[in-house]
Each structure stands twice: as structure tokens, then as C-alpha cells.
Amino acid sequence: MYKLSKKYEALAPIRERAVIALATFSMIFMFACSDPEPENADNADSADSADNTEQIDQGQGDNNTSNLGGLPQVEIPENYDLLSEAVGDLDGDGINEKAIAFNTGREGEMGFERELRIYSEHQGLWSLWHTAVGPILSSESGGVMGDPFEKLEIRKGQLEIFHFGGSADKWSYSHTFEHSEGNWELAAATLSFFRNCVYSETYTYDLNNGTGYHSKHSESCNENGEKIESALELEEVLNLDNDLPAPLLEEFIPGGTKVVLLNSDEPYFY
């Protein structure tokens, strides 16, 4: 084995210490020149996430229609419960109105009475515009199906009210109202009656045009209850008497307001 001379043997420990010192100095210099890490990286990341979340939340906006346009919520009357609400322009002025269906604390023969309220915007607040009792059925008017009221909708400047009820024979109602010359009037209606695998019957009314349509189908099903056949049994055009005023919202009872026709003596109801 190759051996160092005594001179170099004596210098070896010094040289090794010098190499170690130089390496140590180099490492210290590299760390000193590198960018310092934040004192708490986790906290910094959390702060960035919080800022991003806040910006996203602000960008998404408020989807609660009770606060639409920054307006305060409508104050709910004492002993009332909010059932459904809809927001949209009902009078064509480009400013949204709000319609709310309330369950009241008033109990009658068919359960709790319902109340429809329509609000308009006035000086940054919701102001009560119109109130009607009747166009929304009471809480026990749906028969075996229970509460018949489904929802409110505002579409194309019109207010729609939906009901559904019955037992073996079921029914569904859709009534559309619009604001005209200071009044809220019935504009259209669709009433359907059916028993699964037996029949279906539909009445539609367009009061603006004075027309209606009535059809009835018989139905049959397979052993799994799936409809396999539907046959038209009856269809007829209904002509409404346009000389009579349309039913008003505050006087209307779904399914119980008589239709006056020109070409039939049979009783029909909206």
C-alpha cells in the first residue's frame, strides 16, 4: 500500500480540517444567500386560501330571492309560514316583483287557510301591493294526497299557481294570472284528471283568446303497471264567452270557478 511521507503525514490532519472548514463555510454561505422561508408556511397558505374563498363567495352573489337586488327580506306576519315565493317582473316596468304564498294561522273546515301576497319595490323596500285569499287551496284540500299546494312561478310576466291532489283518481291544476288595467285576472288554466292504467282527461283554457280544449284518453297497462296503450275517446274545442270579464285573483277558487261557454250547456270549471 502506498504510504505518505512523514512530512505529509504530519500535514494530513491540518489539510483535512481545512477541507471540512471550507465545506462548512460553503454550506453556510448557500443558506445565507437563499430566500428565507416564511415563519409559518401553513398559516401563509391558509391566509391565501381564505382570501381566494372570500373573492369566490363575493363573485357568486346571493341566490336567496328574499334578498334580491340587496332588498331586505319581506317581514313574515305573525303566525304565518312561508310556503313558496317567486320573483319576476309582473307589470312590465322592468322592475321585479315578489309573490309569496303563506300558510296562515287561520284554520277552517279544510285545514289552514292560505294567503297570496304580491310585493313591489318602493324606495329600496318590499311594499305590499296585493293580497288574495282563495287562489291557493287550504292545507287539507288535497284528499288522500295531503296538502295540494305545490309552488308559485313567475314566467313571461305572469304568475302561475300549481296544485296536485286526489286519491285513486288524481288531479292537477295550473292557473295563470296577469296584471291588466289595475286588476289581477285569470289568463290561462290547465286541469288534468287521471287514474293510472284507466284514463286521463285534460282541460285547457286560454282566456286571452277565448278558446279552450278538452280531451279524454283510455289507458291500459301491463302486469308491471307500465302503460302500454292510450286511445283517444273524446276531444272537443271549447269557446269561451269573451263578453264576460275574466275571474279576478281575489275571487278565484281553483277547480270551483265556473266556466261560461258558448257552445255547451255542460258544467265546466276552471
C-alpha positions as CSV (number, residue, x, y, z in Angstrom):
1,M,0.0,0.0,0.0
2,Y,1.2,3.5,-0.8
3,K,2.1,5.5,2.3
4,L,2.6,9.2,2.8
5,S,6.0,10.6,3.8
6,K,6.3,11.7,7.3
7,K,6.1,15.3,6.2
8,Y,2.7,14.8,4.5
9,E,1.6,12.5,7.3
10,A,2.1,15.5,9.7
11,L,0.2,17.8,7.4
12,A,-2.7,15.5,6.7
13,P,-4.8,16.3,9.8
14,I,-4.4,20.1,9.1
15,R,-5.4,19.6,5.5
16,E,-8.5,17.5,6.4
17,R,-9.5,20.2,9.0
18,A,-9.1,22.9,6.3
19,V,-11.3,20.9,3.8
20,I,-14.0,20.4,6.5
21,A,-13.9,24.1,7.4
22,L,-14.2,25.1,3.7
23,A,-17.2,22.8,3.1
24,T,-18.9,24.1,6.2
25,F,-18.3,27.7,5.1
26,S,-19.7,27.0,1.7
27,M,-22.9,25.5,3.2
28,I,-23.4,28.4,5.5
29,F,-22.9,30.8,2.6
30,M,-25.5,29.0,0.4
31,F,-28.1,29.1,3.1
32,A,-27.5,32.7,3.8
33,C,-28.0,33.6,0.2
34,S,-31.2,31.6,-0.3
35,D,-34.7,33.2,0.1
36,P,-35.9,32.9,3.7
37,E,-39.0,30.6,4.3
38,P,-42.0,32.3,6.0
39,E,-42.1,31.8,9.7
40,N,-45.2,29.8,9.4
41,A,-45.8,28.4,5.9
42,D,-49.0,26.7,6.8
43,N,-50.5,29.9,8.1
44,A,-49.5,31.7,5.0
45,D,-51.1,29.1,2.8
46,S,-54.3,29.3,4.9
47,A,-54.4,33.1,4.5
48,D,-54.1,32.8,0.7
49,S,-56.9,30.2,0.7
50,A,-59.1,32.4,2.8
51,D,-58.6,35.4,0.5
52,N,-59.5,33.3,-2.5
53,T,-62.6,31.9,-0.8
54,E,-63.7,35.4,0.0
55,Q,-63.3,36.5,-3.5
56,I,-65.2,33.5,-4.9
57,D,-68.0,34.0,-2.5
58,Q,-68.3,37.6,-3.4
59,G,-68.3,36.8,-7.1
60,Q,-71.0,34.1,-6.7
61,G,-73.6,36.6,-5.3
62,D,-76.6,35.9,-3.2
63,N,-79.1,33.3,-4.6
64,N,-81.7,34.0,-1.9
65,T,-84.6,35.6,-3.7
66,S,-85.7,37.2,-0.5
67,N,-82.7,39.5,-0.8
68,L,-82.9,40.0,-4.5
69,G,-81.2,43.3,-5.5
70,G,-80.0,43.9,-2.0
71,L,-83.5,44.4,-0.7
72,P,-84.3,43.3,2.9
73,Q,-86.3,40.2,3.4
74,V,-90.1,40.5,3.5
75,E,-91.4,40.5,7.0
76,I,-93.4,37.4,7.7
77,P,-96.7,38.2,9.5
78,E,-97.2,36.7,13.0
79,N,-98.4,33.1,12.9
80,Y,-97.7,32.8,9.2
81,D,-95.3,30.4,7.5
82,L,-93.7,30.9,4.0
83,L,-94.7,28.1,1.6
84,S,-93.3,29.3,-1.7
85,E,-92.0,32.5,-3.3
86,A,-91.3,33.7,-6.8
87,V,-89.6,36.8,-8.2
88,G,-90.1,38.4,-11.6
89,D,-91.5,41.4,-13.4
90,L,-95.3,41.3,-13.3
91,D,-96.3,44.7,-14.6
92,G,-93.8,45.2,-17.5
93,D,-91.9,48.1,-16.0
94,G,-88.5,46.2,-15.9
95,I,-88.5,46.0,-12.1
96,N,-89.1,42.7,-10.3
97,E,-91.9,42.0,-8.0
98,K,-92.2,39.2,-5.4
99,A,-95.1,36.8,-4.9
100,I,-95.3,34.8,-1.7
101,A,-97.7,32.0,-0.6
102,F,-98.2,32.0,3.1
103,N,-99.8,29.4,5.4
104,T,-101.9,31.4,7.8
105,G,-102.8,30.6,11.4
106,R,-106.5,30.6,10.4
107,E,-108.0,27.1,10.5
108,G,-111.2,26.2,8.7
109,E,-113.1,23.1,7.6
110,M,-110.3,22.1,5.1
111,G,-107.3,22.9,7.3
112,F,-105.3,26.1,7.4
113,E,-106.2,28.9,5.1
114,R,-103.6,30.2,2.6
115,E,-102.9,33.7,1.6
116,L,-101.2,35.1,-1.5
117,R,-99.3,38.4,-1.2
118,I,-97.7,40.3,-4.0
119,Y,-95.0,42.8,-3.2
120,S,-93.5,45.6,-5.3
121,E,-90.2,47.5,-4.8
122,H,-90.7,51.0,-3.2
123,Q,-87.7,53.1,-2.1
124,G,-85.5,50.1,-1.7
125,L,-88.0,48.1,0.3
126,W,-90.7,45.5,-0.5
127,S,-94.1,47.2,-0.3
128,L,-97.3,45.1,-0.1
129,W,-99.1,45.6,-3.4
130,H,-102.0,43.0,-3.4
131,T,-103.4,40.3,-1.1
132,A,-105.7,37.4,-2.1
133,V,-107.3,34.6,-0.1
134,G,-108.7,31.8,-2.3
135,P,-106.4,31.2,-5.2
136,I,-104.3,28.9,-3.0
137,L,-106.2,25.9,-1.6
138,S,-106.3,25.2,2.1
139,S,-103.9,22.7,3.6
140,E,-106.3,19.7,3.7
141,S,-108.0,20.2,0.3
142,G,-105.8,17.6,-1.5
143,G,-107.7,14.5,-0.2
144,V,-105.6,11.4,0.5
145,M,-102.6,13.1,-1.2
146,G,-102.5,15.7,1.6
147,D,-101.6,19.3,1.1
148,P,-102.5,20.2,-2.5
149,F,-100.3,23.3,-3.0
150,E,-97.1,22.7,-4.9
151,K,-95.5,26.0,-5.9
152,L,-95.6,29.5,-7.4
153,E,-93.8,30.6,-10.5
154,I,-93.4,33.9,-12.4
155,R,-92.8,33.4,-16.1
156,K,-93.1,35.9,-19.0
157,G,-94.8,38.5,-16.8
158,Q,-97.4,36.1,-15.5
159,L,-98.0,34.4,-12.1
160,E,-98.6,30.6,-12.1
161,I,-100.1,28.7,-9.2
162,F,-99.8,24.8,-9.1
163,H,-101.8,22.3,-7.2
164,F,-102.0,18.5,-7.1
165,G,-104.3,16.1,-5.1
166,G,-106.7,13.2,-5.1
167,S,-106.6,9.5,-4.2
168,A,-107.1,6.7,-6.8
169,D,-108.4,9.4,-9.1
170,K,-105.9,12.2,-9.1
171,W,-106.0,15.8,-10.3
172,S,-103.5,18.6,-11.1
173,Y,-104.2,22.3,-11.6
174,S,-102.2,25.1,-13.2
175,H,-103.7,28.6,-13.1
176,T,-102.0,31.6,-14.7
177,F,-102.8,35.2,-13.7
178,E,-101.7,38.5,-15.1
179,H,-102.0,42.2,-14.2
180,S,-104.3,44.1,-16.6
181,E,-105.7,47.6,-16.2
182,G,-105.2,47.6,-12.4
183,N,-106.7,44.1,-11.8
184,W,-105.2,40.7,-11.4
185,E,-107.1,38.4,-13.8
186,L,-107.1,34.7,-14.8
187,A,-105.3,34.4,-18.2
188,A,-105.0,30.6,-18.6
189,A,-105.7,27.3,-16.9
190,T,-104.9,23.7,-17.3
191,L,-106.8,21.0,-15.3
192,S,-105.9,17.3,-15.6
193,F,-107.7,14.3,-14.1
194,F,-106.4,10.7,-14.3
195,R,-106.4,7.3,-12.8
196,N,-103.3,5.2,-13.7
197,C,-104.0,2.5,-16.3
198,V,-107.6,3.6,-16.7
199,Y,-108.0,7.1,-18.1
200,S,-106.6,10.6,-18.4
201,E,-108.6,13.8,-19.1
202,T,-107.3,17.3,-19.7
203,Y,-109.0,20.8,-20.0
204,T,-107.0,23.8,-21.2
205,Y,-108.3,27.4,-21.3
206,D,-106.8,30.5,-22.9
207,L,-108.9,33.4,-21.7
208,N,-107.0,36.0,-23.8
209,N,-108.1,34.3,-27.0
210,G,-111.4,32.9,-25.7
211,T,-110.5,29.3,-26.6
212,G,-110.3,26.0,-24.8
213,Y,-109.7,22.3,-25.5
214,H,-111.0,19.1,-23.8
215,S,-109.6,15.6,-24.4
216,K,-110.0,12.2,-22.8
217,H,-108.0,9.0,-23.3
218,S,-108.4,5.5,-22.1
219,E,-105.3,3.7,-20.9
220,S,-104.2,0.2,-20.3
221,C,-101.1,-1.2,-18.6
222,N,-99.2,-4.5,-18.4
223,E,-98.8,-6.6,-15.3
224,N,-96.0,-4.4,-14.1
225,G,-98.2,-1.3,-14.2
226,E,-96.5,0.2,-17.2
227,K,-98.7,2.0,-19.7
228,I,-98.8,0.1,-23.0
229,E,-101.8,1.7,-24.7
230,S,-103.6,5.0,-24.8
231,A,-106.7,5.6,-27.0
232,L,-108.4,8.9,-27.7
233,E,-112.1,8.7,-26.7
234,L,-113.1,12.3,-26.8
235,E,-111.9,15.7,-28.0
236,E,-113.7,19.0,-28.3
237,V,-112.9,22.7,-28.8
238,L,-114.4,25.0,-26.2
239,N,-115.4,28.5,-27.0
240,L,-115.4,30.9,-24.0
241,D,-117.7,33.9,-23.7
242,N,-115.4,36.8,-24.1
243,D,-118.1,39.3,-23.3
244,L,-117.8,38.3,-19.6
245,P,-114.9,39.6,-17.5
246,A,-112.2,37.2,-16.6
247,P,-112.2,35.9,-13.0
248,L,-110.3,38.1,-10.6
249,L,-107.5,36.7,-8.4
250,E,-109.0,37.6,-5.1
251,E,-112.3,35.9,-6.0
252,F,-110.9,32.8,-7.6
253,I,-111.2,29.2,-6.2
254,P,-109.2,26.6,-8.1
255,G,-111.4,23.9,-9.6
256,G,-114.5,25.7,-8.2
257,T,-114.9,28.7,-10.5
258,K,-117.5,28.1,-13.3
259,V,-116.6,28.5,-16.9
260,V,-119.1,30.1,-19.2
261,L,-119.0,28.5,-22.7
262,L,-120.8,29.5,-25.9
263,N,-121.1,26.0,-27.4
264,S,-122.0,23.8,-24.4
265,D,-124.6,23.7,-21.7
266,E,-122.5,21.2,-19.7
267,P,-121.0,22.5,-16.5
268,Y,-117.3,23.2,-16.7
269,F,-115.0,24.6,-14.1
270,Y,-111.5,26.2,-14.0
